[in-house]
Structure formats: C-alpha cells, structure tokens
Amino acid sequence: MGFLILRHGLIPRGPSTAACCMLGSGPPPKATYLSKPSLLWLVTWMLCMTGAACLPHPQNLSGSGVLWRQGADQTESTAKERLAALETRYLSTVVTSTSSASKCNSTTLSWRQEWTTLSATQKRGFINAVHCLARLPSKTNATVKSRARGVVTRYDDFVLSHIESTPFVHTNGFFLPFHRHFLHMFESELRSECRFTGPFPYWDWTLYWEDPGQHPVFDGSELSFGGNGAKISTLRQPTAIGIPGNLTVLIPPATGGGCVETGPFSKDQFSVHLGPVGYEPKGPDNGLGYNPRCITRDLSPYWSRNTSPSKVVSLIDSCGDDLGCVITRMDFDENGAPGGVHAAGHWQIGLTALDVYASPADPMFWLHHAQVDRVWTMWQGQDPTGERTRMVWGTQTAGNDPPSGEVTLDTLVHFPHLGEPKTVRELVSTVEGEYCYAYKATGVVER
C-alpha cells in the first residue's frame, strides 16, 4: 500500500513543496495538505499505486523499525512521568483556588473523569442522557428551521450551533472559550432535561495513543461509544476536508470507513441528521437539510500518534506563557503542519468527526473536547498566580480570514440557538462564575 504526501502550503500563505509518496512499514506519512482544492493529488496517488512514482518510507532507509519503536517507547515513558507531574501541579492550583470561602469550593466542585474510570452505572447514565437529548424535540425557532430542515431534535440544535459558529471559533481567540462553554451548555441540558447526575466524561487520547481502537470507549460494547466503522476493503481515496483558514486537508483512509455497527451509537440506534458541510458530497442545502444516516468512523493509528503523551507535554511545556502557541499547537504540530492534538483527535476518529462544522454529530465530540478543555486548564494550572487564566490571544475569525478585531476579555462570544452571549472573561476559569469543575487524574478509578 502506498501513502501519499502532497503539500501545497502547510499553513495559510505558506510555501509549497514537491509532491511525493512513500511505501513501507512503520508509521505512515502525513496526510495531504492543499491551500485550495486540486486534482493533482489524485494523479500522484494513481502513480504511487502503480509503483511509478513512489519512494521507500524514510524509516526503511534508516534501518530497522525496531530501533524507532524502542526510541518511541522511551520517549513516551518519560513523557508520561512528566504529564503526571503537570497534572499534580494543576490539581494543586485547583485546591488553592477553591477555598472554603468561595462559591466554588471542595464541597461544590464537580469532577470530570476519564471514561475508563467511570462505573458501569455512570457510563450507562451518560449514554442514556445523550440518547434522551437525541429524542427530545428541537427548541430552535421555526424561522431558522425553515432554512435548516435537518434540525429535528434537541441534539441537532447543538450541531447546528456548531456549524454556524465554526468560521468564528476555530484557530482563533474564541476557540478555547467557545468550546468550554459549548460543553457546559450541553452538560447543563443533559442534567436539566435528561436527569443526568453523573460525572461528565473525557477521553484521554494519551492512554491508547498507539491504537485508538484499543481504548474501551471504542470497544463496541453497550458501555462504549460504539466501535470503529465497518471495514471497507475496497480501495478508497483520501477524504478532502475543508478547515477554517482556507485550507483543505486530505486524510488517507485508515482501518474502518463504514457505519458504526456495534454499541449504543450503532446505525440502528442513533441517526445523524445534519451535514456533511466540511467535505464532499455535502448534505442537502449545503449541509443544513435533512440527511438521516449513520455515524461513520475510520479509526487511525497514524493520527493517534499526534495525541501521544509527548505531544501533550510538548504543548504545555514548550508554549510557556504563550496562549497563542497553545491555540496554534491545538491544530498544528511542532513543525507547523496540520495535525495538532485537537485536530488529530478528530482525525483519528475519522469520517463523521472529520467535518469541522458538523463534528458534534458524532457523540465522541463531547468526550474529545472535554480532553481539549482539560489540556487548556492543565496549561492554565501550571501558573498558580492566575495570569495564564486571564490571557487572551488572537482575532475573532478563523485564521483571521477575513481580518477581524482582536479578542479581549470583554469581547462577546456567541452561541447561536442555544443561549445568550458571554464575555471571554466569563469563560476562562473553570472555578468561577457559572463553572465549578475540575478534571480528576486519569488514574483515579471509582466503582
């Protein structure tokens, strides 16, 4: 099997490089990056498939893959130790900032937990609450629904809000605060409308970074979020996804490709109504029309490597006090190529989750973005003075395209069809204002 790399501007307005493709074992190369849609990748891919334009994978040129694996194991072992230290410091900051005199204290603090640490009852309670929201009728007004006919349920209201917000809440100053409150509103709806009482879960990508399919959240049992998509054995082309900042990324096929057929979000138990918006073929009415279908997944061990312990540690440590660095590294790796921990989290799930606009259609969105929020709050928690918590960075449009004003603590963040706008100031701390939660360490298990 050949894997294509074609880079035409890895970052907006960046330089282009030559096309090539690689064959070999070991970590497959990165996806294709294009500044605008093109058919050139297809020509090169076809040449690669016939062996006419393929080069050996660099790992094969440098010797045994065993040496690569040994080095990776050592790196990740060290990173796990560092990550535990960062988590300890974060939790110490939480304890300090939730004194008994404050509204948010040790008694009122809610702890979010990694999926594997939840009891069977807690897992079932969260799954049932998500299904409940997907059965309740939409609250979006009739005028909006006349142009967004795919909005049927209360769950669809959240997908629509994300679709319409996407050009303003990615790769910019709103990215982290918007998604923090977006999760909070979703959690609040689960609790108020669906009687959810358990801890809100997160998916720690670093636990099974070598193969996401090994994480129990994807084991396909009734206490999971469903398995991989059905394996499609025929030759598949990469999926070209549009992402904010005028980029198109080609994601190579991975290990699944079809409908989720196992677990509580299988094709006979859960239906997606909106989208696709971020890739072709788009759904009716540019993705806003009624388009009932299954969740599709394509779990990718390549992209999961970009969410390893060392990647998270690198983000937190190397960015220092630079929030701009944190936000950039969420979507771009240390070399400036698309595939930071946030982007790679979506891309390792694949297909439905690839659509940056309608990605909440796959319920794994909520667990993934809780982990994104966890990484942000862990970075904030390395500074006990609270200065990192009050930092702002960036503009009000994705990739500053079109150019927009700078984000300040007093800038309003909008949540269409869900709730009133909030200032950034109201969204930066997890233990102030409406919020009173923290992230329990991954290793803490409750039964």
N, C-alpha and C positions, 0 to 999 in steps of 0.2 A: 504494500500500500504506500502510496506517495502522499506527502502532505505539502501543501502549497504555502509559500510565503510570498506575498506581493505587497510591498509597502509604497504607497503614494501619499506621503505626508502623514507621519505617525501622529502628529499633533496639529491642530489648526494652523495653517500657514507655514507648516514645517517643510523641510527639504524632502525630496523624493529619493528613493534608492532603486537599484535594479531589482528586477524580479528573479526569483529562483525557486526551486523546490527541492525537497530533500527526501531521501529514502533511508530507512534504518530503524533499528530498535532503540529503546530508551525513550526519554521524554520527547514527544512530538514537538515540532516547532510551533511558533506562534501563528495566530490567525492572520488573515489578510486585512490590510488597512488601506482604505481609499478615501481621498478627500471628496470625491464625487463618484456616483455610480459609473461603472465601466464594464465592458465585456472582455477587457484584456486578461483579467484573471482566468476567465474560462478557457481562453486559448492556451495559456501557460499550463493550466491544470490538465488539459487534454494531452499536451505534450508530455507532461510528467507521468500521466497514466500509461503512456505508450513507451516510456523509458527514454524518450528522445531529448529531454531537457532536464534531467534530474541529477542531482549531486548526492553523494553519500551524506548521511547525517553527521554533523561535526563530532558527535560522541564516538562514532565509529572510526573517525580519523585519528582520534586522540588515544585510542586504546580500549581496554575493557570497560564495559558498563559497570562492572563490579566496583571499580575504583570510584566512579561517580556516585554510586549508591552509598558506599562507605562514608564518603565525604558529606553527602546529604544527611545521613543518619546522625553524624557527629554535630553538624551544624544545627539540626533541628532539636537535638537533645539539649544543647547549650541554650537554644532559644526558648525551650520550654521552661528551663530554670529561670531565665530572665523574665519570661512572661509571668511566672508565679510571683516574682519579686515586684513587678509592676502592679500586679493585682493586689498584693498585700498593701502596697503604698496607697493605692486608690481606696481600698476599704478603710484604711486608717483615716484618710481625708474625709470619707463619708461619716465616720463616727464623730470626728471633730466638728463637722458642720451640722450635725443633727443633735444639738444639745437638748437637754430636757426642757429648756425654756422656750424652744422654738415650736412652731406649729407642726413641723415635721421632725419627729424625734424617734427614738428607738422603739417606742410603742406603736406609733402610727406608720412607720416606714414599711413599705411593701417591697418584697424581694423578688426580682425576676430571676428565673432559674433556667439552666441549660436543659434541653429536652430530656436527655438521658437521666437526669437526676429527679425527674418527676415520678410520682407514684402512678400506678395504673389508673387509679381513680382520677388523679389530676389530669393525666393525658386525655382520658375519655371525656372529662368535663370540658376541656378546651376544644377538642374536636367537635363535640356536640354543639357547643356555642357557635362555632363557625358555621356549621350546617344550619343552625337556627337563623342566623343572620341572612343566610342564602335562601331562606324560605319566607322571611318577612317581606312585605311589600315595600317598594321604594318610597322614599319621602321627598324625592326630587320633584319640583313643581311641573305641572303639565306643559307649560311653555317650553321648558328645557327638554322634556321628554319627547316633544314633538319633533325635535331635531336629533335626539339621541334615543332612538326607539329600542336600542339594546338594553336600556336601563329598565329592569323589571323588578329586581329585589333590592333590599337594603344593602346587601353586599355590593351590588352593581353601583350604588351611589358612591362607594369608596373608589371603585375602579374608574368611574367617570371623573371624579375629582382629581385623581392622579393623572389621567390622560390630559385633562385641560391645564393642569398645573405644570406638567413636565418641562415646557420651554422656559420656565421661570425658576425651577427648583433643582436643577442639576448642574454640576460643575460650576457652581457659583456660591455666593454668600448665603443663599437660602437653603442650600442642600441639607445640611445637618439639622438646623432648627425646624424646617418644614417637616421632615420625616419624623423627628422626635414627636412633634405634636400630632401628626397624622396617625402614628401608632397609639398615642394617648387617646385620641378620639375613637379609634377602633376598639381599644380595650374598654373604654367607658361605655360604648354601645353594647359590647358583649355582656358587660356587668349589668347595665340598666335594662336591656331588652331581652337578654337571654339567660339571665340568672347565673352568669359565670362567677365563681367565687375563688377560683384557684390562682396560683401564681402565673403571671404572663411568661411564656417561654421564649428562650432564644436558642439559636442553632450555632454552636461554636464550631466554625469551619476548621479550626486548627486541630480538632480531635482526630479526624479521619482525612487529613489533607492529601494523602496519597491515593485515596479512592473514596469519593463521597458516598458511593453505593454501600459501603460498609457501615455507615452511620445508621443507627437504629431508626432514625426519623424517616429513612428511605427503605426500610426492610419489607414494606408491603403488608405488614400485619394490621390488624384493626386498631392497634395502638401506635400507628405511624401516620405520616402524612402521605402515604401511598408510595409505591415503588417507582422504579425507573419506567420510562416509556417502553412499550413493546419494541423488541429488537427488529429493526428493518435491515434485512441482509443485502438488499439490492444497493447498487452504487448510488450514493446520494451526493448532491452538490452542497457546497457551503451555504449557510444562511446569511444573506446580506442584511444586516440590521443598521438602521439609521439611529445615530445617537446625537444628543444636543452638542452644538459646537460645529455643525456642518461636517460631520464625519460619517462615513459608512465603514462598518467593520464586517469582514467575512469570517464567520465562525465555522470551522470544519465540523463535519459530522463526528459523533462520538459513539457511545455504547448503546443507545436506545433509538429514539426517533419517532416512536408512535405514541398511542394513547396510554395513559396510566391505567393499568388493568387490575391492580391489586390495591387493597387498603380502602380506607373510608373516603378517599377522593378519586376513586376509580371512575371510569367512564359511565358506569351505571348508577353512580351515587352523587356525582357532582357535575354541574354544567357551567361552562364559560359562556357568557353572552356577548361581551364587547370585544372589539379588536378583530384581527391584529391591526395595529396602527404603525408600528415601527419597522415592519418588514412586509414584503410581498408574498402572496397576494393579500392586500389589505381587505378587511371586512367591508360589508356594505356601508355606504355613507361615510367613507373614509374611516371606517372602524367604529363608528358610533351606532350603526344599525344592529338589528337583532341577528346574531350569528351564533346559534347554540352549537356547542361542540365540546369535546373532551379536553382535559388538561393533557398536553403533550410534554414529554421530558426526554432529555438526551444527556444523562449524567456523564461528565467529562473529567477523567483523572488528570488531563493536562491542565485545565483551568483551576482545578482544586489546588494545584501546586502553588498558585499565586495567592492562596489563603493559608499558607503554612504558618507555623509559629514564628519562623524567622521573618516572614513578610510583615506580620503584625508588630513584632518587636522593632523591626527596622522603621516602620512608620512612626511609632511612638517615640523611639529614641532619636532617630536622625532628624526628625522635624523640630525637636526642641520646642521653643516657644512660638513657632511659626504656624498659625492656623491655616494660612494659605497653603503651606506644604501639606498639612493633614488632609485638607479637602482635595488637593490635586492627587495625592497618593491614594485616595479612595478609588480613583478611576484610572490612574496611570501608574505604571510600575516605576521602579527606581531609574530606569533608562528612558523614561518618557513615552513608552509605548502603552496603548490602551490595555488594561488588564490589572488595575489596582484591586485591592481587596473587595471593595464594593462591587465593581464591575465583574470581577472574576467569580464572586458569589452567585450572581445572576447567571453568568455564562456556564458555570459548572452544572447548574440545574438544567438549563437549556430550553429551547423552543418557546413555550408559553412565557417563561421567565425571561427570555431574550428581549421581549418587546418592552423597551424602556418606558413607553407610555402606559401600556395596559398590563404591566407585570404583576400588579396585585391580583390579577385573575387567577394566578396560581397561589393558593394559600400559604405556600412556603415563603412568600414575600414577607409576611409578618415576622416570622422567626429569623429570617435573614436580616431584615432591617433592625430588629432588636439587637442583633450582634453588631451591626454597624454602629448603632447608638451606644452600645457597650464599649466599643473601641474608642469612640469620641469621649465618653465620660471617663474612661480609664486614662486617656491622654490629659483630660482636664484635671483628674485627680492626682496627677504627679506634682501638681503645684498647690500646696496647702494654703497659699495666700489668696487663692481665688482669682488671680489675674487671668489665667487661661480661660476660666469660665466666662469672663466678660469680654473676651476677644471677639472681634468681628473681622471679616475679610471679604473682599470681592464685590461684584456688582449684582444687579437684580435680574439678569438674563443669563441663560446657559452659554458659557464661553464668551460672555459679553457680546452676543450676537442676537439682535442688534445692540449697539452700545447703549448702556443704561447707567443710572446713578449708582453710587457706592452704597453698600449696605451699612447702616448704623444700628445701634441698639434700639433706636426709636423707629426704625423702618417697619412698616406693617407687612406681615406675611398673610397671604390669603388662602382660604381653604374652601374653594367653591362647592356649593351644595351641601356642605357639612356643618359649618359653624362660622362664627364671627372671626374677623381677622385678629391677629395677635401681634404685638411688637416682638422683635427679636429678643429684647430684654426679658420678656416673659417666658422665653423658651430655652434659655441657655443653661439653667440649673435644674437638675433632677430632684432637688430637695427644697425648692422654693415655689411659691405661687400655687398653681394647680397641682404641681407634681410633688410626690413624696415616695420615690422609689430608688432602688439601687440594684446592682447586679451581684448576686451571690456567686461565689467562686465555683468554677466548673466542677471541682471535685467533691463538693458538698452534696450528699445524697440524702433525700428524705423518703421514707416509705410509710 
